[in-house]
Amino acid sequence: AVVGRERWFDSVDPVSNVFRMYGKLAPVQRTADGLSLRLPGAALTDGEVFTKPGSVAFVVALLWATTYDGLVSTPVVGDALGPLVDVGVPAVLLYLVVLGAGFAAFYGIYVLAARKSRETADTYVTAGAIGRWLAPSLLPIAAGYHLAHFLGYVVSLAPTIPEVLVGAVQQPSTGPAAVSVVLLPDWFGLVQLSFVLLGHLLAIWVAHSVAFELFPGARQPIRSQYPTIVVMIVYTMVSAWVVIAPTSAVPYV
């Protein structure tokens, strides 16, 4: 009501922006002429995709948010925060600090990589412009880990949906007494890990394509990617470790 429908969904609403960004990876794209088929992620190579203020930080936050969701369910975080909770530090405050510190670290690493890319490419293009141009290459990593992290929930809880719907009709006041879940096989972790690796490979292709759009010649585009490749490897290593790490219930919520 205050800013208007178009401005709200275009610049303010985070859910709309998440769908818009992940939509860039889709093989079906909506254009001025209707629907078109493209290679997955090809829309991310259309020049400078993210031009709005805060877009780069939002992409990094999108990557970190899913990583954080998996990270806090690992025994490592539980063992680290447990002693602080035992001495009276509020658990909510601790998780908020981890959330903010992790985002600051992820974002700081990316900003540093953009500055280093300017040095390795030996270009007059500003570090901010390089960061905006290469930010779309982070989306495949975020999408790959998003799929790897939540696919297990979807598969294991798939039988729950019809049972809850039937229970809501038959027993609207109490619902079903129990629900069924699917036990995931041991090899399912490899499926999750493959999504992370595929996202990383797609990210490298996007970064390579965008770099050749931004920089002239053959050497500058390749040299500009050295720092971002390191960042992608770091992001993917963290995501892969979270996927294969044992999961424990978060004890301090």
LINHU-V523964 format. One record per run of one state. SS is the DSSP state (H for helix, E for strand, C for the rest). FROM is the first residue (numbers start at 0). LEN is the number of residues. If there is no record, write none. Layout:
SS_FROM_LEN + SS_FROM_LEN
This chain:
C_0_4 + H_4_8 + C_12_1 + H_13_10 + C_23_4 + E_27_4 + C_31_2 + E_33_4 + C_37_4 + H_41_4 + C_45_9 + H_54_17 + C_71_2 + E_73_1 + H_74_12 + C_86_4 + H_90_31 + C_121_5 + H_126_8 + C_134_1 + H_135_21 + C_156_1 + H_157_13 + C_170_17 + H_187_27 + C_214_4 + H_218_26 + C_244_2 + E_246_1 + C_247_6
